[in-house]
Amino acid sequence: MSPRLTGDALRTRFARVGATAAALALGASALPGLTPAADAAVVAPGDLQINEIYGGGGNSGSTFTHDFVELVNTSDQPIDLAGWSLQYASATGTFNSSGVLALEGTVPAGGTFLIQLAKGAGGSEALPEPDLTGTTAVSGSQGVFALSDSDGRLVCTGATCADDPAVVDLVGWGGATTFSGTAPAPRTTNATSVARVAATGENSTDFVAGEPTPTNSGGDGTDPEDPEDPEEPGEAAPASIAEIQGTGAQSPMVGKNVVTEGVVTAVYATGGLNGYVIQTGGTGGALDFSTHKGSTAVFVHSPETASQVAIGDSVRVTGGVSEYYDSTQISVGAEGLEQLDRALEPVEPATLVGGFPTEEAQRESIEHMLYLPGAEEFTVTDVYSTNRFGEVALAIGDQPLQQAGDIMRPGAEATAYYESRDALKVLLDDGRTTNFQNDPTQPMSWLTTEEPVRVGATPSFTEPLVVAYSFDQWRLNTTTPWESASTDGVDFENTRQDAPDPVGGDLQVSTFNVLNYFTTLGEDTPGCEPYTDIDGNGTTVRGGCDLRGAWGADDLERQQSKIVEAISGTGADVVGLTEIENSARLGEEADEATATLVAALNEKDGEGTWAYVPTGEAYAAQGLDGGQDVITNAIIFKPAEVRPEGQMQILADDPAFDNAREPLGQVFVPIDGEGAQQVEGEPFFFTINHFKSKGSADAEDSGLPADPVQGNARTSRLQQAEALLTWGEQTASELGVEDVLHGGDFNSYTQEEPLQTFYEQGFVNLGETHDPEGWSYSFGGMVGSLDHVIASPSAAERVTGATDWQINGPESVMAQYGRYNNNAVDLYEEGPFASSDHDPMIVGLDAGYEEAPTLPDFTDVRSDHPYHDEIMWAAGSGIVPGGEDGTFRPTRAADRVTLAAALYEMAGRPEVEIPASSPFKDVKADHPHYAAMLWAESEGVLTVNKGGAFRPSAALSRGMVAEALYAAAGSPEAGSPSGDVQADAIAWLQGEGLDEGIVDGDHLRPNARVDRAETAAWLYRLDRL
């Protein structure tokens, strides 16, 4: 009575098993031949095949110390492996150079060939003498291996690999997205491998999980023996369902014909299961596992009679007992059903004391029984495969399953925790065997626009379910094939939030992954190949070119509208973007994609609301023409709330980022108000980052044991964290900024090694601190945060709150723009939800505004004066004060001492060494602006004449002002130096736009007189640089 899916579930959903394979699995006479679905991409195995895969070597719970792959030669001639390769990819990743193993040696006729791979830290038993060794670290639960007759790295992904002529055999297992056939082979553990039992090209049925059996070329290569014919079952004997089920892992009555009675509790006349469930009348209700030991329900596999019964019928069935993939069933023919003329006691759905069990024996004791879960007994933990097989993964308890690396540091304890999560997972199944990817005209189960099914939601059950098991997973089947959200007996909590939780502060900073936002379209680019919708129309780029985004203009519009709604909805004033097109790398204008997105944001939020920090000049300053990857990072902001100070900072040409996107950084100054009343806050340095993904291995991890908690490329991410930490501190120091915020997709969960690098230096993870229940990403049925904002100690003191706005991580992939019109049920909707696959992290920040100046009320400066705001700012800030008589005297000629005092004030009144006697021929040491003139002369802002006179009362000219402002700004480069200081100063001033609104046309007229009002205007513009 062990728990595997019954009847035709494996025949149709996972199997299409050939007759011999089915007979081997059942230990029974051969079933009618079944073949892979016609539209499935299949690699037909040749003479040389992948025979067994094991990735748990040296991991916790393993016996063997190494991972291995075993090849088999099914021909009668030896096969030379010269020029062949074995290539590995992670479950959702791509083949890469570090996963390519060049093969050598000979596989004997009818024999095997053992390839020893990476060694773990544990295990007690060495493999048999291997025929070849490699260093590939293999996942203990899921992944992809391809056998190729060439030594070049495979570039295929997903279904395309099955069509690649270089792929001789292809095996994906566990949660792999690349496989042969309709589904991957079973998931493995550290104690199990997947081994071949057939060679149809259908991974899901060609391989079974079991104890590893590595065999080298010295072992005997023999063909499998034909199964023995089973004993004749004999006459049908009366038996109760409890007697048929027994209390062990297998029915004690396998191979016997029985007659039994029960109440029909579930009917699957359609949908592919081809049977029904019966349960002993009067059983069920509140169960206590201390007294309840065996199931009182059984599946009846009977395509001939399934349409003749209804839920509630009392029936007698006659048929043979078997363990179909370890699930107890009775096979009933056309004459084996009898409707009873008396009603059996009704069945009551079981309720379980303490909730759904985690112990295998307890679960087996309720196999096929009717069950009604209690309130908050389960939480949705995964919807990734719901669009494929109609399965919603549930976690036992009131929270989704968490990634180990999100709550504890990597190590033995974290690995054990990670590996224990599957025991807490149960699949809510639709009672059908439909593969909706193969038949998208069939409406998907569970997924509707009326009732979103999201990770983290609590399901409430109004109708009972049937406990079942298949494909290595426990399931709760609906009692009839799923038809609609209104009749399925399950109500899912709607956890969508139209707006993020408030984070406080004077301004907000956010991260946002824009899901490969490309304005360069696949349909316009030669070589690109599309993913297509149900009608064959392209939706996103599949391969064949460097692009990764939308296929056509309509697809881009669907993507862009969601992103715009989401970014606008964050309420953020500074947003760091990841996964945006690197336009420069595609040969286009730098930042073209970023500019397009900003234009769309301004169309929604108002012209001028958003701007972006350009990257072109910053790259050029480092001798580069753009970032190294086709996707990059970007920073956008609201100019009314913050002012960028200086140009973009880029950590370019650092070897740590050879396989990732370079960090970008920008200093921002918070601003509030306008004109003379505008005040500034404390600056902060914000960086946006996108570390190497976990999806594919790299050479940096060579020789390290596999770590299922941190995944692939953990060394690269650690090196990137160290480089970012060093660069960020150095850059902030050079720029004179204390507060640092590092944001983005670190591809590292909260407690993993790269983030520990920051914590050890006092940095604070703002999500963990202010929103400890939040998470940004869902993967493999577990949730955690890959997206973070990490604050330096001083910056953390300014933080008023942080929140993960869960608009993306909990959603089905079918709601994204790239899955538009991919099924008869179209989940795409306008709005922020499913705008990406990562959630934004939003942070509130105290701006640290200075006190607003008290504005003077001058009798000679009217409100309509062209420089009214500039005069109010200059006078109110004490930079160019007015007279005691309440006048500013705007038209009076400005003198040199006024400019010296103003620039000294703007510089923060730096300390000046006062000489014993005045160095100026015409200025005494008791002059009220003596220190300002000393500073101006020492900084080269305003200098003495040949006779040593400062000339404090001398009138200013525009040329003098240009030279003084240029020197005060540090004499920055402005084109090619002319050798004439004033000419260079004027070129710089005009290049920065400081003359706009002051000078008519392009002619500055350097000898023209400057009055006090114009001086205030020049200084105001300098302050705003």
FENGI-V420232 format. One line per field, one symbol per residue. ss: DSSP state (a for helix, b for strand, c for the rest). phi: phi as a letter, one per 20 degrees, with the letter a starting at -180 (. if undefined). burial: I if it has 9 or more other C-alpha atoms within 8 Angstrom, else O. Layout:
ss=???
phi=???
burial=???
//
This chain:
ss=ccccccccaaaaaaacccaaaaaaaaccccccccccccccbccccccbbbbbbbcccccccccbcbbbbbbbbcccccbbccccbbbbbcccccccaaabbbcccbbccccbbbbbbbbcccccbccccccbbcccccccccbbbbbbcccccccccaaaaaacccbbbbbbbcccccccbcccbcccccccbbbbccccccaaaabbbbccccccccccccccccccccccccccbbccaaaaacccccccccccbbbbbbbbbbbbccccccbbbbbccccbbbbcccccccccbbbbbccccaaacccccbbbbbbbbbbbccbbbbbcccccbbbccccccccbbbbbcccccccaaaaacccccbbccccccbbbbbcccaaaacbbbbbbcccccbcaaaaccccaaaaaaaacaaaabbbbbcccccccccccccccccccccccccccccbbbcccbbbbbbccbbbbbccccccccccccbbbccccccccccccccbbbbbbbbbbbccccaaaccccbbbbcccccbbbbbbccccccbccaaaaaaaaaaaaaaaaaacccbbbbbbbbcaaaacccccaaaaaaaaaaaaaacccccbbcccaaaaaacccccccccbbbbbbbccccbbbbbbbbbccccaaacccbbbbbbbbbbbbccaaacbbcccbbbbbbbccccccccaaaccccccccccccaaaaaaaaaaaaaaaaaaaaaccccbbbbbbbcccccccaaaaaaaccccbbaaaaaccccccbbbccbbbccbbbbbcaaaaccbbbbbbbcccccccaaacaaaccccccccccccccccccccbbbbbbccccccccccccccccccccccaaaaaaaaaccccccccccccccccbcbaaaaaaaaaaacccccccccccccccccccccccaaaaaaaaaccccccccccccccccbcbaaaaaaaaaaaccccccccccccaaaaaaaaaaacccccccccccccccccbcbaaaaaaaaaaaacc
phi=.fedgelegffdfdelffgffffffemcffegfccggfefeceffefdcfdbccdegmefneefecfbcdecdeeecfceegnebdcdcfgddcfcffeedfebocefgmddbededfeeednccffggfebcbcfedffcarbccdcecdfffdfblffffdffeeebbcdcmefedadneaffffdcfdcddcfcbcenegfdfcceaffcfcefeffecfffffffffffnffdfbffffffmcdfcffdgndeccbcaefdbccfcnoflabdccggneomfdcffdecbfdcbedebgfdffeccgofdccccaeebdelmdfbdedefeedcefecefgfedgfddfnnffdfffffffdgmffbdfeflfccfdacfeffddmddfddfodcffdfgfecbfgqffffffgfefffddceedemcdfeffecffeffemebefcfdcfnfeedddcfcdfbbalmcfcdeffbggcbffcemcdegeefdfbfffdmnebccbdbeellfceeeffedgnfcdfcefenefccfernbefcdfecffffffffffffffffffmfdccedcmdgegffendfgmgfffffffffffeeognfdbcefdgfffffdmddqfedfdbdbcdbdffdbcfdmegdcedmegfdfdbeffdbbecdfcbnclfefcddffbdddccbfgfefcfbffegneffcffemflfffffffffffgfffffffffemdeeccdcpeelcfgdfggffgfgfdnfdeffffdbfefbdbcbmmcdadedbcddfgffffefdrbbeeedcgeefffefffdglebgeeefcfoffmfbddefddcecffmfffffeefcffdcffefgdgffffffffemecfeefenddlfeffedffffffffffffnlffcfeffcfeefdcefeffdgfffgffffemfcdfefeneelfeffedffffgffffffenlffbmegendgfffffffgffemfefnddemeeflgeffdeffffgfgfffffef
burial=IIIIIIIIIIIIIIIIIIIIIIIIOIIIOOIOOIOIOOOIIIIIIOOIIIIIIIIIIIIIOIIIIIIIIIIIIIIOOIIOIOIIIIIIIIIIOIIIOOIIIIIIIIIIIIIIIIIIIIIIOIIIOOIOOIIIOIIIIIIIIIIIIIIIIOIOIOOIIOIIIIIOOOIIIIIIIIIIIIIIIIIIIIIIIIIIIIIIIIIIIIIIIIIIIOOIOIIIIOOOOOOOOOOOOOOOOOOIOOIIIIOIIIIIIIIOOIIIIIIIIIIIIIIIIOIIIIIIIIIIIIIIOOIOOOOOIIIIIIIIIIIOIIOOIIIOIIIIIIIIIIIIIIIIIIIIIOOIIOOOOOOIOIIIIIIIOOIOOOOOOIIIIIIIIIIIIIOIIIIIIIIOIIIIIIIIIIIIIIIIIIIIIIIIIIOOOIIIIIOOIOOIIIIIIIIIIIIIOOOIOOIIIIIIOOIIIIIIIIIIIOOIIIIIIIOOIIIIIIIOIIOOIOOIIIOIIIOOOOOIOOIIIOIIIIIIIIIIIIIOIIOOIOOIIIIIIIOOOIIIIIIOIOIIIIIIOOIIOIIIIIIIIIIIIIOIIIIIIIIIIIIIIOOOOIIIIIIIIIIIIIOOOOOOIIIIIIIIOIIIOOOOIIIOIIIIIIIIIIIOIIIIIOOIOIIOOOOIIOOIIIIIIIIIIIIIOOOIIIIIIIIIIIIIIIIIOIIIIIOOIOOIIIOIIIIIIIOIIIIIIIIIIOIIIOOIIOOOIIIIIIIIIIIIIIIIIIIIIIIOOOIIIIIIOIIOOIIIIIOOIIIIIIIIIIIIIIIIOIIIIIIIIIIIIIIIIIIIIIIIIIIIIIIIOOIIIIIIIIIIIIIIIIIOIOOOOOIOOIOOIOOOOOIIOIIIIIIIOOIIIIOOOIIIIIOOIIIIIIIIIIIIIIOOOOOOOOOOOIOIIOIOOOOOOIIIIIIIIOIIIIIIOOOIIIOOOOIIIIIIIIIIIIIIOOOOOIOOOOOOOIOIIIIIIIOOOIIOOOIOOOOIOOOOIIIIIIIIIIIIIIOOO
//
